[in-house]
Amino acid sequence: MTYQKQITLDTKGHRDMHDITEEVARIIEESHIRTGVVQLFNIGSTAALGTIEFEPGLQADLPETLDKLIPPDHDYGHEQAWHDGNGHSHLQATLLGPSLTVPIAGGKLALGTWQQIFHLEC
């Protein structure tokens, strides 16, 4: 059995991070799937999905760390081609990845106690 549903998020741009765990859990509940996997995919090339302990410290630390690894003010080849100021966003999103697979067991997300699903606008 398969079930598909789209989640729409309004983001405020660079570094905007959302906990989507509860929304994904509601979709699983309405699907009536008891055992399997949920596959999440971000449509677009400047945001990413993952799991983290979604608390204020890490909510600040993850984007800050990405900005240190791939700084927004660097002159990327993407800027030379498109001049849109978001070369760092593409690279950060690529580093984290656009998709996530989470097991479903007993009709619920099989996540650790301190593990939530996040969406990050890079």
PAMAR-74828 format. One record per residue (C-alpha): x negated, y negated, z negated; residue number from 1; residue in one letter. Coordinates in pm, 1 decimal, always signed. Last residue first. Layout:
residues N
@east=X&north=Y&up=Z&voro=NUM&seti=a
...
***
This chain:
residues 122
@east=-1950.2&north=-2713.9&up=-327.4&voro=122&seti=c
@east=-1587.0&north=-2669.6&up=-425.3&voro=121&seti=e
@east=-1594.3&north=-2385.8&up=-675.6&voro=120&seti=l
@east=-1322.6&north=-2121.6&up=-715.0&voro=119&seti=h
@east=-1344.5&north=-1915.9&up=-1030.2&voro=118&seti=f
@east=-1238.5&north=-1571.5&up=-1148.2&voro=117&seti=i
@east=-1274.9&north=-1516.0&up=-1522.6&voro=116&seti=q
@east=-1501.4&north=-1293.2&up=-1729.8&voro=115&seti=q
@east=-1525.8&north=-1324.9&up=-2107.4&voro=114&seti=w
@east=-1329.2&north=-1010.9&up=-2194.5&voro=113&seti=t
@east=-1459.3&north=-820.6&up=-1891.4&voro=112&seti=g
@east=-1245.9&north=-792.2&up=-1580.5&voro=111&seti=l
@east=-1041.3&north=-500.3&up=-1447.2&voro=110&seti=a
@east=-751.4&north=-710.2&up=-1318.4&voro=109&seti=l
@east=-421.3&north=-551.8&up=-1417.9&voro=108&seti=k
@east=-172.0&north=-300.4&up=-1275.7&voro=107&seti=g
@east=-319.4&north=-15.3&up=-1477.5&voro=106&seti=g
@east=-655.2&north=-69.9&up=-1314.4&voro=105&seti=a
@east=-721.1&north=-325.9&up=-1038.8&voro=104&seti=i
@east=-1083.6&north=-368.0&up=-931.8&voro=103&seti=p
@east=-1216.7&north=-710.5&up=-828.1&voro=102&seti=v
@east=-1359.5&north=-800.8&up=-486.7&voro=101&seti=t
@east=-1490.4&north=-1151.1&up=-424.1&voro=100&seti=l
@east=-1538.2&north=-1361.6&up=-113.8&voro=99&seti=s
@east=-1689.2&north=-1684.4&up=+17.8&voro=98&seti=p
@east=-2042.4&north=-1639.4&up=-115.4&voro=97&seti=g
@east=-2258.7&north=-1789.4&up=-387.7&voro=96&seti=l
@east=-2556.4&north=-1877.1&up=-164.9&voro=95&seti=l
@east=-2334.2&north=-1955.2&up=+135.2&voro=94&seti=t
@east=-2129.5&north=-2199.3&up=-72.5&voro=93&seti=a
@east=-2448.9&north=-2374.2&up=-187.1&voro=92&seti=q
@east=-2577.1&north=-2395.2&up=+171.5&voro=91&seti=l
@east=-2253.5&north=-2533.5&up=+317.1&voro=90&seti=h
@east=-2217.4&north=-2783.3&up=+35.4&voro=89&seti=s
@east=-2580.9&north=-2897.6&up=+65.6&voro=88&seti=h
@east=-2522.5&north=-2985.3&up=+432.4&voro=87&seti=g
@east=-2229.3&north=-3201.2&up=+324.5&voro=86&seti=n
@east=-2322.6&north=-3557.3&up=+415.8&voro=85&seti=g
@east=-2119.0&north=-3573.7&up=+738.7&voro=84&seti=d
@east=-2395.6&north=-3677.0&up=+979.1&voro=83&seti=h
@east=-2310.7&north=-3379.3&up=+1207.4&voro=82&seti=w
@east=-2633.8&north=-3265.4&up=+1375.0&voro=81&seti=a
@east=-2896.2&north=-3444.8&up=+1169.2&voro=80&seti=q
@east=-2696.5&north=-3382.1&up=+854.9&voro=79&seti=e
@east=-2685.5&north=-3007.7&up=+928.2&voro=78&seti=h
@east=-3064.3&north=-3010.4&up=+956.3&voro=77&seti=g
@east=-3075.0&north=-3103.1&up=+589.5&voro=76&seti=y
@east=-3212.3&north=-3431.8&up=+453.3&voro=75&seti=d
@east=-3188.1&north=-3372.8&up=+76.1&voro=74&seti=h
@east=-2953.2&north=-3588.0&up=-135.1&voro=73&seti=d
@east=-2708.5&north=-3309.9&up=-226.2&voro=72&seti=p
@east=-2982.8&north=-3098.2&up=-384.2&voro=71&seti=p
@east=-2993.1&north=-2721.8&up=-317.7&voro=70&seti=i
@east=-3158.7&north=-2554.5&up=-618.1&voro=69&seti=l
@east=-3104.7&north=-2849.9&up=-853.4&voro=68&seti=k
@east=-2752.2&north=-2910.1&up=-720.7&voro=67&seti=d
@east=-2674.5&north=-2539.2&up=-764.1&voro=66&seti=l
@east=-2790.4&north=-2558.4&up=-1125.7&voro=65&seti=t
@east=-2566.1&north=-2859.1&up=-1189.8&voro=64&seti=e
@east=-2270.6&north=-2683.3&up=-1026.5&voro=63&seti=p
@east=-2321.3&north=-2378.9&up=-1254.3&voro=62&seti=l
@east=-2405.0&north=-2569.1&up=-1573.8&voro=61&seti=d
@east=-2094.3&north=-2789.8&up=-1591.6&voro=60&seti=a
@east=-1834.1&north=-2509.3&up=-1586.7&voro=59&seti=q
@east=-2090.4&north=-2307.5&up=-1780.6&voro=58&seti=l
@east=-2069.0&north=-2549.9&up=-2072.0&voro=57&seti=g
@east=-1695.2&north=-2617.8&up=-2036.6&voro=56&seti=p
@east=-1588.4&north=-2250.3&up=-2048.1&voro=55&seti=e
@east=-1498.6&north=-2015.9&up=-1762.9&voro=54&seti=f
@east=-1715.0&north=-1714.9&up=-1847.2&voro=53&seti=e
@east=-1804.4&north=-1648.4&up=-1485.7&voro=52&seti=i
@east=-1674.4&north=-1465.5&up=-1181.3&voro=51&seti=t
@east=-1710.7&north=-1570.3&up=-820.3&voro=50&seti=g
@east=-1564.6&north=-1764.8&up=-531.3&voro=49&seti=l
@east=-1721.1&north=-2028.2&up=-307.4&voro=48&seti=a
@east=-1648.1&north=-2353.9&up=-128.3&voro=47&seti=a
@east=-1797.3&north=-2540.9&up=+168.7&voro=46&seti=t
@east=-1739.7&north=-2300.3&up=+459.6&voro=45&seti=s
@east=-1363.3&north=-2270.7&up=+477.7&voro=44&seti=g
@east=-1111.7&north=-1997.3&up=+403.3&voro=43&seti=i
@east=-1211.9&north=-1859.4&up=+64.8&voro=42&seti=n
@east=-1157.2&north=-1484.7&up=+37.9&voro=41&seti=f
@east=-1024.6&north=-1271.5&up=-245.9&voro=40&seti=l
@east=-992.4&north=-893.1&up=-224.2&voro=39&seti=q
@east=-795.7&north=-727.3&up=-501.6&voro=38&seti=v
@east=-877.9&north=-365.1&up=-553.7&voro=37&seti=v
@east=-687.6&north=-45.9&up=-625.9&voro=36&seti=g
@east=-467.2&north=+98.7&up=-898.7&voro=35&seti=t
@east=-128.5&north=-22.6&up=-1024.3&voro=34&seti=r
@east=-0.9&north=-228.8&up=-730.3&voro=33&seti=i
@east=+339.0&north=-374.2&up=-824.3&voro=32&seti=h
@east=+268.5&north=-671.1&up=-591.7&voro=31&seti=s
@east=+437.6&north=-912.7&up=-833.3&voro=30&seti=e
@east=+187.7&north=-819.3&up=-1107.6&voro=29&seti=e
@east=-109.3&north=-848.5&up=-872.9&voro=28&seti=i
@east=+5.7&north=-1195.6&up=-769.3&voro=27&seti=i
@east=+44.4&north=-1298.7&up=-1133.0&voro=26&seti=r
@east=-309.9&north=-1175.0&up=-1210.2&voro=25&seti=a
@east=-449.8&north=-1379.1&up=-918.7&voro=24&seti=v
@east=-278.9&north=-1690.2&up=-1058.0&voro=23&seti=e
@east=-407.2&north=-1616.1&up=-1406.8&voro=22&seti=e
@east=-765.6&north=-1573.5&up=-1287.6&voro=21&seti=t
@east=-777.3&north=-1888.2&up=-1072.7&voro=20&seti=i
@east=-1009.9&north=-2089.8&up=-1298.3&voro=19&seti=d
@east=-1093.6&north=-2397.8&up=-1092.0&voro=18&seti=h
@east=-1420.8&north=-2583.0&up=-1028.7&voro=17&seti=m
@east=-1467.5&north=-2924.5&up=-869.4&voro=16&seti=d
@east=-1844.5&north=-2967.0&up=-820.2&voro=15&seti=r
@east=-1814.1&north=-3160.2&up=-490.4&voro=14&seti=h
@east=-1458.3&north=-3249.1&up=-392.9&voro=13&seti=g
@east=-1143.5&north=-3322.8&up=-591.3&voro=12&seti=k
@east=-981.3&north=-2994.0&up=-504.0&voro=11&seti=t
@east=-621.6&north=-2908.5&up=-421.9&voro=10&seti=d
@east=-584.8&north=-2533.9&up=-424.3&voro=9&seti=l
@east=-362.8&north=-2305.0&up=-216.9&voro=8&seti=t
@east=-339.5&north=-1935.8&up=-301.8&voro=7&seti=i
@east=-228.4&north=-1706.5&up=-18.3&voro=6&seti=q
@east=-54.8&north=-1374.0&up=-66.0&voro=5&seti=k
@east=-109.7&north=-1029.1&up=+80.2&voro=4&seti=q
@east=+3.1&north=-687.0&up=-35.3&voro=3&seti=y
@east=-122.4&north=-349.0&up=+78.0&voro=2&seti=t
@east=+0.0&north=+0.0&up=+0.0&voro=1&seti=m
***
